[in-house]
Amino acid sequence: MMLWVILIGFMILGWAVSSQLKSRFKKYSKTLISSGLSGREIAERMLNDHGIYDVDVISVPGKLTDHYNPAKKTVNLSPDVFNGRHVAAAAVAAHECGHAVQHAKAYSWLSLRSKLVPMVNVSSQIMNFVFIVGMLGAFAFSMFPFEWVIMVIIASQAVITAFTLVTLPVEYDASNRALAWLKTSGLSTGQEMNQAQDALKWAARTYLVAALAALTQLAYWVMVLMGSRD
């Protein structure tokens, strides 16, 4: 029951932060950027200014689906960002290019996060399997000592937690690179910079909530294990 309370609590918190992010994006989408450049043009300009010519800027379907793909070397922008000529589009496009700059400069935290991806995928599958089997009844694990099951959960959750924690410096650094470039490039005015910073601040908070949720879940399972040994 305690685990469900924790999960539901962070789901509500995550929803609240996500709602604020969407609200900020909608608000700043109404502020046209003084340079008149689209998100695609902003991205291409930032990449060129950093001497990066082997990364493509492409449009992908959806809303707030923007991301950088290090394997394919593509900056993937949602239609609103790719075509948008407003502050929100400029902030998001520059942020994703911040990841491309990290990749080009072999930023250590980004490299570590990429290495963790395969482990996270396996850990997530293990967690899903354990919980699905667990829903079938306690008898499903009767052939294994209870502590073994909890230790498997802890090991898997530890990998997921490490990934969310490593993601924090990656995302904050990408935002810092984006804001620094927007300022030095002269493509944004003072008010536009304030709005871009606010938008990226709320985007970063979604990752912060995810990290806190993962850390709390890990602490919960560790306490379960310690309690089972008393």
C-alpha positions as CSV (number, residue, x, y, z in Angstrom):
1,M,0.0,0.0,0.0
2,M,2.8,2.4,0.9
3,L,4.4,1.9,-2.6
4,W,1.1,2.7,-4.3
5,V,0.8,5.9,-2.2
6,I,4.3,6.9,-3.3
7,L,3.7,6.1,-6.9
8,I,0.4,8.0,-7.0
9,G,1.9,10.9,-5.1
10,F,4.7,11.3,-7.7
11,M,2.3,10.7,-10.5
12,I,0.2,13.7,-9.3
13,L,3.4,15.8,-8.9
14,G,4.6,14.8,-12.3
15,W,1.2,15.7,-13.8
16,A,1.3,19.1,-12.1
17,V,4.8,19.9,-13.4
18,S,4.0,18.6,-16.9
19,S,0.8,20.8,-16.9
20,Q,2.9,23.8,-16.0
21,L,5.4,23.0,-18.8
22,K,2.6,22.7,-21.4
23,S,1.1,26.0,-20.1
24,R,4.4,27.8,-20.4
25,F,5.0,26.4,-23.9
26,K,1.5,27.5,-25.0
27,K,2.1,31.0,-23.4
28,Y,5.5,31.5,-25.0
29,S,4.3,30.2,-28.3
30,K,2.4,33.4,-28.6
31,T,5.6,35.5,-28.3
32,L,7.2,35.8,-31.7
33,I,11.0,35.8,-31.6
34,S,12.5,39.1,-32.8
35,S,15.0,37.3,-35.2
36,G,12.0,35.8,-37.1
37,L,13.8,32.4,-37.4
38,S,12.0,29.1,-37.1
39,G,13.0,26.4,-34.7
40,R,14.7,24.5,-37.6
41,E,16.7,27.6,-38.5
42,I,17.6,28.3,-34.9
43,A,18.9,24.7,-34.6
44,E,20.9,24.8,-37.8
45,R,22.4,28.2,-36.8
46,M,23.4,26.9,-33.4
47,L,25.0,23.7,-34.9
48,N,26.9,25.7,-37.4
49,D,28.1,28.2,-34.8
50,H,29.6,25.2,-32.9
51,G,31.2,23.7,-36.0
52,I,28.8,20.8,-36.1
53,Y,27.9,19.9,-39.7
54,D,27.1,16.2,-39.5
55,V,23.9,16.5,-37.5
56,D,20.5,16.8,-39.3
57,V,17.6,18.7,-38.1
58,I,14.3,16.9,-38.8
59,S,10.7,17.1,-37.9
60,V,9.0,14.3,-35.9
61,P,5.2,13.9,-35.2
62,G,3.7,14.7,-31.8
63,K,3.8,17.5,-29.2
64,L,6.8,18.0,-27.0
65,T,8.4,15.0,-28.6
66,D,11.6,16.9,-29.2
67,H,14.9,15.0,-28.6
68,Y,18.4,14.5,-29.8
69,N,19.3,11.0,-31.2
70,P,23.1,10.5,-30.7
71,A,23.0,7.2,-32.7
72,K,21.6,8.8,-35.9
73,K,23.0,12.2,-35.1
74,T,19.6,14.0,-35.6
75,V,18.0,16.8,-33.8
76,N,14.3,15.8,-33.8
77,L,11.8,18.6,-33.4
78,S,8.0,18.4,-33.1
79,P,6.1,20.3,-35.8
80,D,5.3,23.2,-33.4
81,V,9.0,23.7,-32.7
82,F,10.3,22.8,-36.2
83,N,8.1,25.4,-37.9
84,G,7.5,27.8,-35.0
85,R,8.9,31.3,-35.0
86,H,8.4,32.0,-31.3
87,V,10.2,31.9,-28.0
88,A,9.1,28.4,-27.1
89,A,10.4,27.0,-30.4
90,A,13.7,28.8,-30.1
91,A,14.2,27.6,-26.5
92,V,13.4,23.9,-27.2
93,A,15.4,23.8,-30.5
94,A,18.4,25.3,-28.8
95,H,18.1,22.9,-25.9
96,E,18.1,19.9,-28.2
97,C,21.1,21.3,-30.0
98,G,22.8,21.6,-26.6
99,H,22.7,17.8,-26.5
100,A,24.3,17.7,-30.0
101,V,27.1,20.0,-28.7
102,Q,27.6,17.7,-25.7
103,H,27.9,14.8,-28.0
104,A,30.4,16.6,-30.2
105,K,32.5,17.5,-27.2
106,A,32.2,14.1,-25.6
107,Y,30.5,15.4,-22.5
108,S,31.1,12.8,-19.8
109,W,27.6,12.8,-18.3
110,L,26.0,12.3,-21.7
111,S,28.4,9.4,-22.5
112,L,27.6,7.8,-19.2
113,R,23.8,8.1,-19.8
114,S,24.2,6.5,-23.2
115,K,26.1,3.6,-21.7
116,L,23.3,3.1,-19.1
117,V,20.5,2.9,-21.7
118,P,20.9,-0.9,-22.4
119,M,21.0,-1.6,-18.7
120,V,18.0,0.5,-18.1
121,N,16.0,-1.3,-20.7
122,V,16.9,-4.7,-19.2
123,S,16.1,-3.4,-15.7
124,S,12.7,-2.1,-16.7
125,Q,11.8,-5.4,-18.3
126,I,12.8,-7.2,-15.1
127,M,10.8,-4.8,-13.0
128,N,7.7,-5.3,-15.2
129,F,8.1,-9.0,-15.1
130,V,8.4,-9.1,-11.3
131,F,5.3,-6.9,-10.8
132,I,3.2,-8.8,-13.4
133,V,4.1,-12.1,-11.8
134,G,3.5,-10.7,-8.4
135,M,0.0,-9.6,-9.3
136,L,-0.8,-13.3,-10.0
137,G,-0.3,-14.0,-6.3
138,A,2.4,-14.4,-3.7
139,F,2.6,-18.1,-4.6
140,A,4.3,-17.2,-7.8
141,F,7.4,-16.4,-5.9
142,S,7.1,-19.1,-3.3
143,M,9.9,-21.1,-4.8
144,F,12.3,-18.2,-4.2
145,P,13.4,-16.7,-0.9
146,F,11.6,-13.3,-0.3
147,E,14.9,-11.5,0.1
148,W,16.1,-12.7,-3.3
149,V,13.1,-11.2,-5.0
150,I,13.5,-7.9,-3.2
151,M,17.2,-7.8,-4.0
152,V,16.4,-8.3,-7.7
153,I,14.0,-5.4,-7.5
154,I,16.5,-3.2,-5.7
155,A,19.2,-4.0,-8.2
156,S,16.9,-3.1,-11.1
157,Q,15.6,0.0,-9.4
158,A,19.1,1.1,-8.6
159,V,20.0,1.1,-12.3
160,I,16.9,3.1,-13.2
161,T,17.6,5.5,-10.4
162,A,21.2,6.0,-11.5
163,F,19.9,6.8,-15.0
164,T,17.5,9.4,-13.8
165,L,20.2,11.0,-11.6
166,V,22.7,11.1,-14.5
167,T,20.0,12.6,-16.7
168,L,19.8,15.7,-14.5
169,P,23.3,17.2,-15.2
170,V,22.8,16.3,-18.9
171,E,19.5,18.2,-19.2
172,Y,20.6,21.2,-17.1
173,D,23.8,21.5,-19.0
174,A,22.0,21.4,-22.4
175,S,19.7,24.2,-21.2
176,N,22.7,26.3,-20.0
177,R,24.4,25.8,-23.4
178,A,21.2,26.8,-25.2
179,L,20.6,29.9,-23.1
180,A,24.3,31.0,-23.4
181,W,24.2,30.6,-27.2
182,L,20.8,32.4,-27.5
183,K,22.3,35.3,-25.6
184,T,25.7,35.5,-27.3
185,S,24.2,35.0,-30.8
186,G,22.0,38.1,-30.4
187,L,19.0,36.2,-31.7
188,S,16.9,36.9,-28.5
189,T,16.1,40.1,-26.6
190,G,16.1,40.4,-22.9
191,Q,12.4,39.6,-22.4
192,E,12.7,36.7,-24.8
193,M,15.7,35.3,-22.8
194,N,13.6,35.5,-19.6
195,Q,10.8,33.5,-21.2
196,A,13.2,31.0,-22.8
197,Q,14.8,30.4,-19.4
198,D,11.5,30.0,-17.7
199,A,10.3,27.4,-20.3
200,L,13.5,25.4,-20.0
201,K,13.3,25.6,-16.2
202,W,10.0,23.8,-16.2
203,A,11.2,21.3,-18.7
204,A,14.1,20.5,-16.3
205,R,11.7,20.0,-13.4
206,T,10.1,17.1,-15.1
207,Y,13.4,15.3,-15.0
208,L,13.9,16.3,-11.4
209,V,10.5,14.9,-10.4
210,A,11.4,11.6,-12.2
211,A,14.7,11.4,-10.3
212,L,13.1,12.0,-6.9
213,A,10.4,9.4,-7.7
214,A,13.0,6.8,-8.6
215,L,15.2,7.6,-5.6
216,T,12.2,7.4,-3.3
217,Q,11.1,4.0,-4.7
218,L,14.7,2.7,-4.3
219,A,14.7,3.8,-0.7
220,Y,11.3,2.1,-0.1
221,W,12.6,-1.3,-1.4
222,V,15.7,-1.0,0.7
223,M,13.6,-0.4,3.8
224,V,11.5,-3.4,2.8
225,L,14.6,-5.6,2.6
226,M,15.9,-4.3,5.9
227,G,12.5,-4.9,7.5
228,S,12.4,-8.5,6.3
229,R,15.7,-9.2,8.1
230,D,14.5,-7.9,11.5
